[in-house]
Amino acid sequence: MGVIILLVVAGGYFLWPQHIQSATLMLKEIVISPSTPSSSNHPLAVMEDKDSEKIGSIFENIRQANLQKNIDLFMSCFCRDFNGMEGKRLDTLKMWENYNYLDLSYDLKRQTITGDTANVRLEWLVRTSQKMSGQLQNGRTVLDVTLKREDGLWKIINIKPVS
């Protein structure tokens, strides 16, 4: 009897996390599916959800690259076709020479995915300190960012400040 109880408890322990994960995935499909053209088209909803996560990870990589001052990670977020790639790299390095990022966060305001192109409106909240004076600065920037799929990954192709 004790062995049976032990097996039931162990089975419940190992199967319970999978059940919770399945319920979470199902909930995501339900939430996403009303925005798709056909509510019975769940594979499309799941694909859009995965693209949304991948797009979000680009901005998380930019966030981490700035906090860690990792230029390779930062530049890996941009397309080979990005206009002004070397200038972007040099501007970023110069920023890191003069400022320390104390806090950096982003909010994806709007996202539209069409084939291999995505358009995102993004708000960055930035808190820095100037290295020389130690002066604290808070900033808010809203950008329209265009991404394209390059070698199976989403990369930034264009950035425009929102006026």
OpenMM code with the backbone's topology and positions (N, CA, C; nanometers):
from openmm import Vec3, app, unit

residues = "MET GLY VAL ILE ILE LEU LEU VAL VAL ALA GLY GLY TYR PHE LEU TRP PRO GLN HIS ILE GLN SER ALA THR LEU MET LEU LYS GLU ILE VAL ILE SER PRO SER THR PRO SER SER SER ASN HIS PRO LEU ALA VAL MET GLU ASP LYS ASP SER GLU LYS ILE GLY SER ILE PHE GLU ASN ILE ARG GLN ALA ASN LEU GLN LYS ASN ILE ASP LEU PHE MET SER CYS PHE CYS ARG ASP PHE ASN GLY MET GLU GLY LYS ARG LEU ASP THR LEU LYS MET TRP GLU ASN TYR ASN TYR LEU ASP LEU SER TYR ASP LEU LYS ARG GLN THR ILE THR GLY ASP THR ALA ASN VAL ARG LEU GLU TRP LEU VAL ARG THR SER GLN LYS MET SER GLY GLN LEU GLN ASN GLY ARG THR VAL LEU ASP VAL THR LEU LYS ARG GLU ASP GLY LEU TRP LYS ILE ILE ASN ILE LYS PRO VAL SER".split()
positions = [
    Vec3(0.0830, -0.1195, 0.0000),
    Vec3(0.0000, 0.0000, 0.0000),
    Vec3(0.0874, 0.1259, 0.0000),
    Vec3(0.1945, 0.1229, 0.0784),
    Vec3(0.2856, 0.2377, 0.0845),
    Vec3(0.3518, 0.2628, -0.0498),
    Vec3(0.3874, 0.1572, -0.1231),
    Vec3(0.4504, 0.1710, -0.2539),
    Vec3(0.3535, 0.2358, -0.3525),
    Vec3(0.2271, 0.1968, -0.3474),
    Vec3(0.1269, 0.2530, -0.4372),
    Vec3(0.1092, 0.4019, -0.4090),
    Vec3(0.1030, 0.4391, -0.2834),
    Vec3(0.0897, 0.5811, -0.2473),
    Vec3(0.2113, 0.6587, -0.2966),
    Vec3(0.3302, 0.6026, -0.2795),
    Vec3(0.4529, 0.6676, -0.3245),
    Vec3(0.4514, 0.6868, -0.4763),
    Vec3(0.4067, 0.5859, -0.5511),
    Vec3(0.3990, 0.5968, -0.6960),
    Vec3(0.2974, 0.7022, -0.7391),
    Vec3(0.1835, 0.7108, -0.6721),
    Vec3(0.0825, 0.8110, -0.7054),
    Vec3(0.1369, 0.9516, -0.6796),
    Vec3(0.2032, 0.9703, -0.5656),
    Vec3(0.2599, 1.1011, -0.5323),
    Vec3(0.3686, 1.1384, -0.6323),
    Vec3(0.4601, 1.0453, -0.6649),
    Vec3(0.5679, 1.0735, -0.7598),
    Vec3(0.5105, 1.1037, -0.8983),
    Vec3(0.4127, 1.0253, -0.9414),
    Vec3(0.3503, 1.0497, -1.0715),
    Vec3(0.2839, 1.1857, -1.0767),
    Vec3(0.2131, 1.2233, -0.9713),
    Vec3(0.1499, 1.3540, -0.9647),
    Vec3(0.2528, 1.4658, -0.9676),
    Vec3(0.3635, 1.4438, -0.8993),
    Vec3(0.4686, 1.5453, -0.8939),
    Vec3(0.5274, 1.5708, -1.0327),
    Vec3(0.5551, 1.4631, -1.1058),
    Vec3(0.6191, 1.4789, -1.2364),
    Vec3(0.5208, 1.5175, -1.3466),
    Vec3(0.3956, 1.4823, -1.3347),
    Vec3(0.2979, 1.5151, -1.4387),
    Vec3(0.2316, 1.6503, -1.4165),
    Vec3(0.2248, 1.6985, -1.2952),
    Vec3(0.1577, 1.8251, -1.2655),
    Vec3(0.2177, 1.9440, -1.3409),
    Vec3(0.3515, 1.9637, -1.3421),
    Vec3(0.4062, 2.0786, -1.4174),
    Vec3(0.3705, 2.0745, -1.5652),
    Vec3(0.3648, 1.9560, -1.6249),
    Vec3(0.3283, 1.9464, -1.7657),
    Vec3(0.1839, 1.9886, -1.7855),
    Vec3(0.0981, 1.9539, -1.6920),
    Vec3(-0.0419, 1.9926, -1.7019),
    Vec3(-0.0559, 2.1443, -1.6936),
    Vec3(0.0150, 2.2063, -1.6027),
    Vec3(0.0096, 2.3513, -1.5892),
    Vec3(0.0614, 2.4178, -1.7161),
    Vec3(0.1730, 2.3671, -1.7709),
    Vec3(0.2290, 2.4242, -1.8924),
    Vec3(0.1298, 2.4101, -2.0082),
    Vec3(0.0644, 2.2942, -2.0213),
    Vec3(-0.0338, 2.2744, -2.1276),
    Vec3(-0.1494, 2.3713, -2.1127),
    Vec3(-0.1953, 2.3928, -1.9909),
    Vec3(-0.3047, 2.4863, -1.9678),
    Vec3(-0.2620, 2.6275, -2.0051),
    Vec3(-0.1382, 2.6655, -1.9756),
    Vec3(-0.0881, 2.7976, -2.0103),
    Vec3(-0.0832, 2.8149, -2.1611),
    Vec3(-0.0336, 2.7157, -2.2336),
    Vec3(-0.0278, 2.7240, -2.3785),
    Vec3(-0.1677, 2.7344, -2.4374),
    Vec3(-0.2618, 2.6584, -2.3832),
    Vec3(-0.3985, 2.6626, -2.4317),
    Vec3(-0.4581, 2.8011, -2.4073),
    Vec3(-0.4311, 2.8588, -2.2900),
    Vec3(-0.4810, 2.9915, -2.2589),
    Vec3(-0.4249, 3.0934, -2.3565),
    Vec3(-0.2967, 3.0834, -2.3908),
    Vec3(-0.2373, 3.1753, -2.4874),
    Vec3(-0.3080, 3.1640, -2.6216),
    Vec3(-0.3390, 3.0426, -2.6646),
    Vec3(-0.4084, 3.0251, -2.7919),
    Vec3(-0.5451, 3.0910, -2.7877),
    Vec3(-0.6149, 3.0748, -2.6775),
    Vec3(-0.7486, 3.1324, -2.6660),
    Vec3(-0.7407, 3.2843, -2.6701),
    Vec3(-0.6428, 3.3419, -2.6029),
    Vec3(-0.6286, 3.4871, -2.5992),
    Vec3(-0.5910, 3.5409, -2.7357),
    Vec3(-0.5046, 3.4713, -2.8072),
    Vec3(-0.4557, 3.5192, -2.9355),
    Vec3(-0.5575, 3.4973, -3.0464),
    Vec3(-0.6303, 3.3878, -3.0424),
    Vec3(-0.7135, 3.3500, -3.1562),
    Vec3(-0.8192, 3.4525, -3.1956),
    Vec3(-0.8792, 3.5324, -3.1046),
    Vec3(-0.9775, 3.6291, -3.1536),
    Vec3(-0.9186, 3.7344, -3.2470),
    Vec3(-0.7882, 3.7614, -3.2381),
    Vec3(-0.7287, 3.8625, -3.3246),
    Vec3(-0.6926, 3.8076, -3.4624),
    Vec3(-0.7004, 3.6764, -3.4780),
    Vec3(-0.6701, 3.6172, -3.6080),
    Vec3(-0.7959, 3.6190, -3.6938),
    Vec3(-0.7789, 3.6146, -3.8271),
    Vec3(-0.8953, 3.6205, -3.9161),
    Vec3(-0.9946, 3.5078, -3.8914),
    Vec3(-0.9487, 3.3892, -3.8620),
    Vec3(-1.0365, 3.2754, -3.8399),
    Vec3(-1.0092, 3.2173, -3.7025),
    Vec3(-1.1096, 3.2147, -3.6183),
    Vec3(-1.0877, 3.1669, -3.4817),
    Vec3(-1.0568, 3.0182, -3.4774),
    Vec3(-1.0821, 2.9462, -3.5861),
    Vec3(-1.0497, 2.8035, -3.5872),
    Vec3(-0.9069, 2.7789, -3.6343),
    Vec3(-0.8326, 2.8839, -3.6632),
    Vec3(-0.6981, 2.8717, -3.7191),
    Vec3(-0.5929, 2.8808, -3.6082),
    Vec3(-0.5901, 2.7853, -3.5174),
    Vec3(-0.4988, 2.7869, -3.4027),
    Vec3(-0.3516, 2.7797, -3.4412),
    Vec3(-0.3105, 2.7043, -3.5432),
    Vec3(-0.1665, 2.7031, -3.5772),
    Vec3(-0.1140, 2.8417, -3.6117),
    Vec3(-0.1938, 2.9238, -3.6783),
    Vec3(-0.1530, 3.0600, -3.7097),
    Vec3(-0.1364, 3.1416, -3.5813),
    Vec3(-0.2282, 3.1238, -3.4877),
    Vec3(-0.2198, 3.1961, -3.3599),
    Vec3(-0.0933, 3.1572, -3.2851),
    Vec3(-0.0608, 3.0296, -3.2850),
    Vec3(0.0598, 2.9845, -3.2160),
    Vec3(0.1838, 3.0388, -3.2859),
    Vec3(0.1830, 3.0412, -3.4213),
    Vec3(0.2972, 3.0938, -3.4951),
    Vec3(0.3156, 3.2428, -3.4666),
    Vec3(0.2048, 3.3194, -3.4648),
    Vec3(0.2134, 3.4620, -3.4343),
    Vec3(0.2652, 3.4836, -3.2929),
    Vec3(0.2231, 3.3985, -3.1996),
    Vec3(0.2687, 3.4099, -3.0623),
    Vec3(0.4193, 3.3857, -3.0541),
    Vec3(0.4681, 3.2862, -3.1276),
    Vec3(0.6126, 3.2585, -3.1276),
    Vec3(0.6895, 3.3743, -3.1909),
    Vec3(0.6372, 3.4308, -3.2994),
    Vec3(0.7017, 3.5469, -3.3604),
    Vec3(0.7034, 3.6646, -3.2633),
    Vec3(0.5941, 3.6852, -3.1925),
    Vec3(0.5879, 3.7937, -3.0943),
    Vec3(0.6931, 3.7753, -2.9859),
    Vec3(0.7093, 3.6531, -2.9388),
    Vec3(0.8118, 3.6252, -2.8376),
    Vec3(0.9515, 3.6507, -2.8935),
    Vec3(0.9754, 3.6070, -3.0173),
    Vec3(1.1072, 3.6282, -3.0786),
    Vec3(1.1349, 3.7766, -3.0994),
    Vec3(1.0337, 3.8516, -3.1380),
    Vec3(1.0508, 3.9953, -3.1563),
    Vec3(1.0794, 4.0608, -3.0221),
    Vec3(1.0057, 4.0226, -2.9206),
    Vec3(1.0311, 4.0751, -2.7864),
    Vec3(1.1713, 4.0441, -2.7387),
    Vec3(1.2234, 3.9277, -2.7771),
    Vec3(1.3585, 3.8902, -2.7329),
    Vec3(1.4654, 3.9786, -2.7966),
    Vec3(1.4389, 4.0338, -2.9150),
    Vec3(1.5341, 4.1275, -2.9766),
    Vec3(1.5526, 4.2486, -2.8857),
    Vec3(1.4414, 4.3029, -2.8360),
    Vec3(1.4500, 4.4219, -2.7518),
    Vec3(1.5069, 4.3880, -2.6140),
    Vec3(1.4815, 4.2682, -2.5684),
    Vec3(1.5439, 4.2248, -2.4429),
    Vec3(1.6949, 4.2124, -2.4615),
    Vec3(1.7389, 4.1643, -2.5778),
    Vec3(1.8828, 4.1572, -2.6061),
    Vec3(1.9447, 4.2967, -2.6110),
    Vec3(1.8736, 4.3915, -2.6697),
    Vec3(1.9245, 4.5293, -2.6728),
    Vec3(1.9336, 4.5843, -2.5306),
    Vec3(1.8337, 4.5566, -2.4514),
    Vec3(1.8339, 4.6008, -2.3116),
    Vec3(1.9548, 4.5436, -2.2376),
    Vec3(1.9728, 4.4126, -2.2471),
    Vec3(2.0850, 4.3468, -2.1794),
    Vec3(2.2191, 4.3962, -2.2327),
    Vec3(2.2298, 4.4144, -2.3635),
    Vec3(2.3551, 4.4617, -2.4230),
    Vec3(2.3928, 4.5991, -2.3682),
    Vec3(2.2950, 4.6870, -2.3525),
    Vec3(2.3224, 4.8194, -2.2973),
    Vec3(2.3616, 4.8116, -2.1507),
    Vec3(2.2926, 4.7306, -2.0736),
    Vec3(2.3249, 4.7195, -1.9314),
    Vec3(2.4621, 4.6562, -1.9093),
    Vec3(2.4980, 4.5606, -1.9969),
    Vec3(2.6256, 4.4891, -1.9838),
    Vec3(2.7363, 4.5499, -2.0701),
    Vec3(2.7009, 4.6469, -2.1522),
    Vec3(2.7940, 4.7094, -2.2473),
    Vec3(2.8594, 4.6029, -2.3368),
    Vec3(2.7738, 4.5227, -2.3982),
    Vec3(2.8161, 4.4121, -2.4838),
    Vec3(2.7844, 4.4499, -2.6294),
    Vec3(2.8839, 4.5036, -2.6994),
    Vec3(2.8606, 4.5544, -2.8350),
    Vec3(2.8270, 4.4422, -2.9334),
    Vec3(2.8826, 4.3234, -2.9147),
    Vec3(2.8515, 4.2130, -3.0062),
    Vec3(2.7046, 4.1722, -2.9957),
    Vec3(2.6540, 4.1633, -2.8733),
    Vec3(2.5124, 4.1308, -2.8544),
    Vec3(2.4249, 4.2418, -2.9122),
    Vec3(2.4640, 4.3664, -2.8887),
    Vec3(2.3881, 4.4807, -2.9400),
    Vec3(2.3796, 4.4758, -3.0922),
    Vec3(2.4918, 4.4602, -3.1579),
    Vec3(2.4943, 4.4634, -3.3044),
    Vec3(2.4275, 4.3407, -3.3664),
    Vec3(2.4197, 4.2305, -3.2937),
    Vec3(2.3548, 4.1107, -3.3467),
    Vec3(2.2043, 4.1298, -3.3650),
    Vec3(2.1498, 4.2376, -3.3127),
    Vec3(2.0064, 4.2641, -3.3235),
    Vec3(1.9692, 4.3362, -3.4525),
    Vec3(2.0690, 4.3772, -3.5297),
    Vec3(2.0447, 4.4556, -3.6510),
    Vec3(2.0713, 4.3733, -3.7768),
    Vec3(1.9903, 4.4006, -3.8812),
    Vec3(2.0064, 4.3370, -4.0127),
    Vec3(2.1381, 4.3778, -4.0764),
    Vec3(2.1853, 4.2919, -4.1626),
    Vec3(2.3031, 4.3282, -4.2430),
    Vec3(2.2742, 4.4510, -4.3285),
    Vec3(2.1452, 4.4689, -4.3679),
    Vec3(2.1039, 4.5807, -4.4534),
    Vec3(2.0751, 4.7087, -4.3752),
    Vec3(2.0933, 4.7077, -4.2437),
    Vec3(2.0621, 4.8265, -4.1631),
    Vec3(2.1470, 4.9438, -4.2113),
    Vec3(2.0810, 5.0550, -4.2444),
    Vec3(2.1490, 5.1730, -4.2953),
    Vec3(2.2244, 5.2418, -4.1805),
    Vec3(2.3553, 5.2580, -4.1961),
    Vec3(2.4353, 5.3244, -4.0934),
    Vec3(2.4811, 5.2320, -3.9827),
    Vec3(2.5073, 5.1081, -4.0169),
    Vec3(2.5463, 5.0069, -3.9177),
    Vec3(2.6708, 5.0499, -3.8385),
    Vec3(2.7743, 5.0936, -3.9068),
    Vec3(2.8982, 5.1319, -3.8365),
    Vec3(2.8764, 5.2558, -3.7508),
    Vec3(2.7972, 5.3496, -3.7988),
    Vec3(2.7647, 5.4681, -3.7202),
    Vec3(2.6881, 5.4315, -3.5935),
    Vec3(2.5966, 5.3360, -3.6049),
    Vec3(2.5194, 5.2882, -3.4890),
    Vec3(2.6139, 5.2270, -3.3859),
    Vec3(2.7084, 5.1484, -3.4338),
    Vec3(2.8058, 5.0847, -3.3455),
    Vec3(2.8898, 5.1902, -3.2722),
    Vec3(2.9421, 5.2878, -3.3471),
    Vec3(3.0264, 5.3915, -3.2876),
    Vec3(2.9482, 5.4797, -3.1907),
    Vec3(2.8241, 5.5170, -3.2273),
    Vec3(2.7396, 5.5975, -3.1379),
    Vec3(2.7111, 5.5236, -3.0069),
    Vec3(2.6884, 5.3944, -3.0174),
    Vec3(2.6593, 5.3143, -2.8981),
    Vec3(2.7815, 5.3078, -2.8065),
    Vec3(2.8983, 5.2823, -2.8658),
    Vec3(3.0215, 5.2772, -2.7852),
    Vec3(3.0496, 5.4116, -2.7178),
    Vec3(3.0229, 5.5210, -2.7904),
    Vec3(3.0441, 5.6544, -2.7337),
    Vec3(2.9475, 5.6787, -2.6169),
    Vec3(2.8246, 5.6362, -2.6337),
    Vec3(2.7256, 5.6496, -2.5257),
    Vec3(2.7734, 5.5751, -2.4018),
    Vec3(2.8241, 5.4542, -2.4200),
    Vec3(2.8712, 5.3736, -2.3073),
    Vec3(2.9936, 5.4349, -2.2406),
    Vec3(3.0751, 5.5079, -2.3171),
    Vec3(3.1919, 5.5753, -2.2588),
    Vec3(3.1500, 5.6883, -2.1649),
    Vec3(3.0383, 5.7529, -2.1971),
    Vec3(2.9957, 5.8712, -2.1238),
    Vec3(2.8867, 5.8486, -2.0194),
    Vec3(2.8128, 5.7384, -2.0319),
    Vec3(2.6988, 5.7153, -1.9431),
    Vec3(2.6963, 5.5718, -1.8929),
    Vec3(2.6417, 5.5552, -1.7734),
    Vec3(2.6108, 5.4236, -1.7183),
    Vec3(2.4597, 5.4086, -1.7162),
    Vec3(2.4116, 5.2961, -1.7660),
    Vec3(2.2688, 5.2683, -1.7591),
    Vec3(2.2387, 5.2145, -1.6194),
    Vec3(2.1507, 5.2825, -1.5480),
    Vec3(2.1086, 5.2367, -1.4166),
    Vec3(1.9826, 5.1523, -1.4268),
    Vec3(1.8964, 5.1906, -1.5194),
    Vec3(1.7735, 5.1161, -1.5424),
    Vec3(1.7314, 5.1386, -1.6867),
    Vec3(1.6809, 5.0358, -1.7476),
    Vec3(1.6396, 5.0418, -1.8865),
    Vec3(1.5243, 4.9439, -1.9037),
    Vec3(1.4102, 4.9946, -1.9491),
    Vec3(1.2956, 4.9070, -1.9713),
    Vec3(1.2250, 4.9489, -2.0997),
    Vec3(1.1458, 4.8583, -2.1531),
    Vec3(1.0737, 4.8859, -2.2772),
    Vec3(0.9331, 4.8315, -2.2674),
    Vec3(0.8466, 4.8874, -2.3492),
    Vec3(0.7081, 4.8428, -2.3569),
    Vec3(0.6703, 4.8372, -2.5041),
    Vec3(0.6315, 4.7197, -2.5516),
    Vec3(0.5850, 4.7050, -2.6891),
    Vec3(0.4416, 4.7567, -2.6947),
    Vec3(0.4237, 4.8706, -2.7587),
    Vec3(0.2924, 4.9350, -2.7639),
    Vec3(0.2030, 4.8754, -2.8725),
    Vec3(0.2641, 4.8441, -2.9864),
    Vec3(0.1875, 4.7940, -3.1003),
    Vec3(0.2797, 4.7070, -3.1842),
    Vec3(0.2235, 4.6020, -3.2412),
    Vec3(0.3044, 4.5114, -3.3223),
    Vec3(0.2185, 4.4545, -3.4342),
    Vec3(0.2685, 4.4647, -3.5571),
    Vec3(0.2004, 4.4095, -3.6732),
    Vec3(0.2999, 4.3243, -3.7502),
    Vec3(0.2644, 4.1991, -3.7732),
    Vec3(0.3520, 4.1074, -3.8465),
    Vec3(0.2839, 4.0739, -3.9788),
    Vec3(0.3568, 4.0977, -4.0891),
    Vec3(0.3084, 4.0649, -4.2223),
    Vec3(0.4191, 3.9885, -4.2934),
    Vec3(0.4037, 3.8584, -4.3043),
    Vec3(0.5055, 3.7761, -4.3693),
    Vec3(0.6377, 3.7840, -4.2955),
    Vec3(0.7410, 3.8288, -4.3665),
    Vec3(0.8750, 3.8375, -4.3083),
    Vec3(0.9088, 3.9781, -4.2602),
    Vec3(0.8063, 4.0620, -4.2410),
    Vec3(0.8264, 4.1985, -4.1934),
    Vec3(0.7385, 4.2222, -4.0709),
    Vec3(0.7919, 4.2949, -3.9752),
    Vec3(0.7147, 4.3313, -3.8567),
    Vec3(0.7356, 4.4800, -3.8285),
    Vec3(0.6284, 4.5471, -3.7901),
    Vec3(0.6349, 4.6873, -3.7499),
    Vec3(0.5937, 4.6954, -3.6035),
    Vec3(0.6778, 4.7619, -3.5260),
    Vec3(0.6574, 4.7678, -3.3820),
    Vec3(0.6663, 4.9126, -3.3369),
    Vec3(0.5751, 4.9539, -3.2514),
    Vec3(0.5899, 5.0814, -3.1792),
    Vec3(0.6360, 5.0428, -3.0392),
    Vec3(0.7434, 5.1081, -2.9973),
    Vec3(0.8151, 5.0685, -2.8768),
    Vec3(0.8457, 5.1911, -2.7927),
    Vec3(0.8258, 5.1808, -2.6632),
    Vec3(0.8613, 5.2892, -2.5710),
    Vec3(0.9740, 5.2416, -2.4795),
    Vec3(1.0818, 5.3181, -2.4768),
    Vec3(1.1946, 5.2910, -2.3877),
    Vec3(1.1917, 5.3904, -2.2724),
    Vec3(1.2103, 5.3416, -2.1514),
    Vec3(1.2298, 5.4257, -2.0339),
    Vec3(1.3732, 5.4033, -1.9879),
    Vec3(1.4476, 5.5122, -1.9760),
    Vec3(1.5911, 5.5037, -1.9518),
    Vec3(1.6278, 5.5879, -1.8303),
    Vec3(1.7126, 5.5323, -1.7466),
    Vec3(1.7697, 5.6064, -1.6339),
    Vec3(1.9202, 5.5868, -1.6412),
    Vec3(1.9930, 5.6972, -1.6586),
    Vec3(2.1387, 5.6911, -1.6721),
    Vec3(2.2040, 5.7857, -1.5722),
    Vec3(2.3333, 5.7641, -1.5547),
    Vec3(2.4151, 5.8606, -1.4811),
    Vec3(2.5337, 5.8945, -1.5693),
    Vec3(2.5635, 6.0231, -1.5735),
    Vec3(2.6777, 6.0684, -1.6527),
    Vec3(2.8047, 6.0294, -1.5772),
    Vec3(2.8995, 5.9698, -1.6474),
    Vec3(3.0211, 5.9210, -1.5816),
    Vec3(3.1024, 6.0333, -1.5177),
    Vec3(3.1175, 6.1451, -1.5856),
    Vec3(3.2011, 6.2542, -1.5348),
    Vec3(3.1393, 6.3234, -1.4140),
    Vec3(3.0123, 6.3608, -1.4242),
    Vec3(2.9496, 6.4402, -1.3184),
    Vec3(2.8663, 6.3572, -1.2213),
    Vec3(2.8288, 6.2368, -1.2630),
    Vec3(2.7409, 6.1547, -1.1802),
    Vec3(2.5954, 6.1987, -1.1861),
    Vec3(2.5670, 6.2981, -1.2699),
    Vec3(2.4316, 6.3509, -1.2818),
    Vec3(2.3362, 6.2435, -1.3341),
    Vec3(2.2229, 6.2292, -1.2655),
    Vec3(2.1212, 6.1327, -1.3063),
    Vec3(2.0313, 6.1932, -1.4129),
    Vec3(1.9936, 6.1110, -1.5090),
    Vec3(1.9037, 6.1555, -1.6147),
    Vec3(1.8003, 6.0478, -1.6396),
    Vec3(1.6757, 6.0920, -1.6560),
    Vec3(1.5671, 6.0019, -1.6924),
    Vec3(1.5210, 6.0392, -1.8318),
    Vec3(1.4899, 5.9391, -1.9123),
    Vec3(1.4453, 5.9657, -2.0479),
    Vec3(1.3359, 5.8703, -2.0905),
    Vec3(1.2588, 5.9151, -2.1870),
    Vec3(1.1535, 5.8337, -2.2475),
    Vec3(1.1627, 5.8546, -2.3972),
    Vec3(1.1673, 5.7451, -2.4714),
    Vec3(1.1775, 5.7515, -2.6163),
    Vec3(1.0752, 5.6566, -2.6771),
    Vec3(1.0006, 5.7062, -2.7741),
    Vec3(0.9055, 5.6220, -2.8470),
    Vec3(0.9569, 5.6085, -2.9899),
    Vec3(0.9654, 5.4841, -3.0349),
    Vec3(1.0211, 5.4544, -3.1669),
    Vec3(0.9271, 5.3663, -3.2476),
    Vec3(0.9268, 5.3870, -3.3781),
    Vec3(0.8661, 5.2922, -3.4710),
    Vec3(0.9814, 5.2116, -3.5301),
    Vec3(0.9774, 5.0823, -3.5091),
    Vec3(1.0863, 4.9948, -3.5503),
    Vec3(1.0332, 4.8953, -3.6525),
    Vec3(1.1068, 4.8804, -3.7623),
    Vec3(1.0745, 4.7803, -3.8633),
    Vec3(1.1762, 4.6681, -3.8516),
    Vec3(1.1253, 4.5465, -3.8483),
    Vec3(1.2112, 4.4288, -3.8412),
    Vec3(1.1853, 4.3424, -3.9631),
    Vec3(1.2859, 4.2649, -3.9995),
    Vec3(1.2644, 4.1666, -4.1050),
    Vec3(1.3315, 4.0368, -4.0636),
    Vec3(1.2796, 3.9303, -4.1200),
    Vec3(1.3348, 3.7984, -4.0908),
    Vec3(1.4601, 3.7803, -4.1759),
    Vec3(1.5720, 3.7510, -4.1087),
    Vec3(1.6996, 3.7319, -4.1769),
    Vec3(1.7597, 3.6016, -4.1254),
    Vec3(1.7809, 3.5080, -4.2136),
    Vec3(1.8332, 3.3759, -4.1762),
    Vec3(1.7485, 3.3118, -4.0660),
    Vec3(1.6160, 3.3317, -4.0750),
    Vec3(1.5241, 3.2712, -3.9796),
    Vec3(1.5082, 3.3475, -3.8484),
    Vec3(1.5808, 3.4575, -3.8313),
    Vec3(1.5731, 3.5360, -3.7077),
    Vec3(1.5210, 3.6756, -3.7380),
    Vec3(1.4499, 3.7349, -3.6429),
    Vec3(1.4045, 3.8728, -3.6578),
    Vec3(1.5198, 3.9661, -3.6277),
    Vec3(1.5392, 4.0671, -3.7155),
    Vec3(1.6458, 4.1662, -3.6997),
    Vec3(1.5890, 4.3040, -3.7316),
    Vec3(1.6469, 4.4062, -3.6710),
    Vec3(1.6035, 4.5445, -3.6936),
    Vec3(1.6600, 4.5937, -3.8263),
    Vec3(1.5708, 4.6478, -3.9104),
    Vec3(1.6134, 4.7026, -4.0402),
    Vec3(1.6014, 4.8553, -4.0416),
    Vec3(1.5091, 4.9104, -3.9594),
    Vec3(1.4882, 5.0554, -3.9610),
    Vec3(1.4331, 5.1021, -3.8261),
    Vec3(1.4750, 5.2217, -3.7845),
    Vec3(1.4265, 5.2826, -3.6595),
    Vec3(1.3912, 5.4278, -3.6884),
    Vec3(1.2705, 5.4675, -3.6481),
    Vec3(1.2262, 5.6061, -3.6653),
    Vec3(1.1705, 5.6556, -3.5328),
    Vec3(1.2200, 5.7686, -3.4842),
    Vec3(1.1602, 5.8269, -3.3636),
    Vec3(1.0177, 5.8739, -3.3937),
    Vec3(0.9288, 5.8584, -3.2978),
    Vec3(0.7916, 5.9072, -3.3110),
    Vec3(0.7894, 6.0494, -3.2568),
    Vec3(0.7385, 6.1418, -3.3390),
    Vec3(0.7371, 6.2836, -3.2961),
    Vec3(0.6250, 6.3093, -3.1991),
] * unit.nanometer
topology = app.Topology()
chain = topology.addChain("A")
for resn in residues:
    res = topology.addResidue(resn, chain)
    for name in ("N", "CA", "C"):
        topology.addAtom(name, app.Element.getBySymbol(name[0]), res)
